Amino acid sequence: MLINYLKILWRQLYADKTNSIIHIGGLAIGISTVLVILIYVRFEQSFDADLKNADQLYRINLTSYAEDELVEKGARTSPAMGETFAKEVASVEDFSRVVILGEVIAGHEEQFVREEKILITDQQYFDFFDTEILEGDLNKMGEPLKVMLSQTIHDKIFGEQNGIGKTLEINSTNFDGTVDFEVVGVFDSPAANRHLRPEILISYATLHHFIGKGIDQSYDWLNLYSYLKLAPEASVSDTEDAINESFLKHYGENLESSNSKWALALQPIKSIHTTLDYTGEFEKGVDGKNLNYFLWIGVFVLLMVYLNSINISNAKAMSRAREIGVRKVSGGNKFQLFSQFMFESLIVNLFATIIASALIFSGGKLLNNLLDLGLPEDVFEANMILNYLIGFWLLGTFISGVYPALILTSFSPSGALKGTLKFKLKSALARPLLVSQLVFCLVIIAGVLTVYKQLDFMREQKLGLNLEDKLVFRSPMLFIDGSGNYQEQIQNSIGNLNSVNSIAATNEIPGNEVYWRSDEFHAEGKEKNGAMFNMLNVGAGYFDVFEIEILAGKKFNLSLETGSEAIINKKALSTLGFSSPEDAIGKALVNRNSSVPITAVVDDYRQQGVKVDVEPLVLNYSSGDLKYYVVDINGSNPTQALSEIKSVFNENYKSSPFEYYFLDEHFDKQYKSEQQFVQLFGMASLVAIIIAVMGILGVTNQLVLQKNKELSIRKILGATPAQLLNLISGEYFIWLGVCFAAGIPLSYYILSGWLENFQLQISLGFWFFVLPALTIFMLFLMTTCYQTLKLVFVNPSEILKDE
């Protein structure tokens, strides 16, 4: 019986090749698109979810207020918190502390690497984050000056040798030079779905070696992450109350004296990657709200695909009426017919799923790179997506098969054989189903326009500094060259090139978060108010390179010692309580027990773009080597400038790689989440348009086939092409009005909600919805005109010769 079903299905598909291609092709394209979206969303939501104790692990976040105004929501806390809470709060089973060390140069003998993913942490870290030790002794990580390396870094430095027991030399500005560490183990590199992915782990006891054990009692050294492991049945809200009570008991008086207020909150470790609310993250994650929008895009595309399939199956109903009538007269019952049509749906969806899987396996990695999704390559392997494919196959079989099968089996055999069957297309809901497709299409197209315009709007905002023609390169690898100070050398070599206008060094470039922060600053004679200040070390020429406006005062005096003066921004001016830039010049800026004069006030500029508020900033001059060098190049020939700079760098620092990028491109990476949103939205929009065209083409094609005799007779009687067009699709133009009436308010509701996530946002003008509506109208008009023209150029006798 199944063989007969297959033969019937093959004949149906072969006899109507156009609609078969539209049907199966639409399903395949839609499934592959939704699968890419689903793979992306599931990966981003999987971060830290597979840790064995994931449901018990939380990070302490700190929200600070000054004079009852929000100062910062930060991810970093102090060393005393975890240890104190583990002792005083019953629901806390254990704790782990993690310090970001920052960029280092690490190596042994002649082999060195530059590494940014380096953490200082304790032994509990390995249990918290399921870190597998491949070789070595974890107990030694309780001692100072011990280090463990990932397998990747170990192989880069030691090659085929066993590095355990050997010395690893680490050069870091935090160590004020080079320090020798003993390699005590090798661990497996962290999985791609971890919010912390270190390649080098230094023992926490190393902090005691440099700072002393007293650091563990500090509540105001906000430079580490504190993780807690709660008891399995612990109440998170009760635990939050308990840790805040414990914290205030130890540090509340200090906060009161500085007019500050701190509130601690527990964040599930599984939500860290999908939350962008906190500063000081190891790596920026993704916006969890956008992931939900992606899922809705996938739902819309999938509904369009299945509605398209239902529409085509319904439209073909009349052509199968006589077949069904004969089957019923011959003794076929409804269950047999229903089984046949469901089997046909099963096979059609199987074909579509196979094609979709081929598209994913052959083009998934390419699409991943083109859209910059950052997915690991193994997510496109068969074993990773097999369940998804089976799910789409069965879901598609049910959704696109049940309703058409019920319609087809409901025909009266006598009516079908006599040709008097009163079955109209609208009775099968073809029009509303097609309109639903077009509504989803309108929402997606409107979404693309809105997201693209919002991203463009953010990029065009004034930043207060000039990013054009700025080349950034990394400082030479300090340990290999041994100097420790390259500013003067680089200024005298690269700075004197004809293609270079100016050059400056800095610890952080625009586009990066400034990690060095303090709430200890206050103006001399005024009380500390608990506000948080960013601190940035820069070299000579920093303000010239970026064309930052100086509102009052003068630049750094380069003849003075490093850190002898301070320059603040306009936001810091008001935070410190000064009434004007001139009022601040010469006044002392106090930080703990030291003070320096304020020599200038600069206009506010955006260190991190429009997504982040301008924060109080204190700039210090440093004559020592810093992480980055920014070159303002001659924009008339950037290729030549890059070539000259690279040549001079390689000549002077032969052992160091020339690592560079253009600053405007780097700055634009802050908007990666929005860029991915645009790209995935754009892909979905293209697929939505293709499916919409397929849907219109498939339904109108079947309508023409059903009415071709009537239309041919009317053509003989003198009907014009416009009249034929009206007969084919006239009623659909009414339904298009329904589409616009439903789609425009729905689009506005969804997109207005998305825009609320931005501090600065565009206004949704009427053209955001008129343009998608016109696009859909033109698609419909062109598709139906194509069907009409096909009929116009066919000789009516060819159609009526059998009558």
Salt bridges, closest charged atoms under 4 A:
GLU44 OE1 - HIS273 NE2 2.55
ASP48 OD2 - HIS195 ND1 2.79
ASP50 OD1 - ARG194 NH1 2.77
ASP55 OD1 - LYS270 NZ 2.64
GLU72 OE2 - ARG517 NH2 2.43
GLU83 OE2 - LYS87 NZ 3.62
GLU83 OE1 - ARG97 NH1 3.52
GLU88 OE1 - LYS249 NZ 3.30
GLU88 OE2 - HIS250 NE2 2.76
GLU103 OE2 - ARG114 NH1 3.20
GLU103 OE1 - ARG474 NH2 1.46
GLU109 OE2 - HIS108 NE2 3.51
GLU116 OE2 - ARG474 NH2 3.16
ASP127 OD1 - LYS52 NZ 3.14
ASP130 OD1 - LYS52 NZ 2.98
GLU143 OE1 - LYS146 NZ 3.77
ASP155 OD1 - HIS154 ND1 3.31
GLU182 OE1 - LYS146 NZ 2.39
ASP216 OD1 - ARG97 NH1 3.87
ASP216 OD2 - HIS208 NE2 2.79
GLU281 OE1 - ARG59 NH1 2.81
GLU283 OE2 - LYS117 NZ 3.64
GLU283 OE1 - ARG197 NH2 2.68
GLU323 OE1 - ARG320 NE 3.06
GLU344 OE1 - ARG320 NH1 2.79
GLU508 OE2 - LYS627 NZ 3.45
GLU520 OE1 - LYS528 NZ 3.03
ASP544 OD1 - LYS555 NZ 2.50
ASP583 OD1 - LYS587 NZ 3.62
GLU615 OE1 - ARG517 NH1 3.36
ASP632 OD1 - LYS470 NZ 3.57
GLU659 OE1 - ARG114 NE 2.69
ASP668 OD1 - ARG459 NE 2.89
GLU674 OE1 - LYS611 NZ 3.22
GLU710 OE2 - ARG714 NE 3.18
GLU731 OE1 - ARG431 NE 3.14
GLU798 OE1 - LYS801 NZ 3.66
GLU803 OE2 - LYS709 NZ 3.84
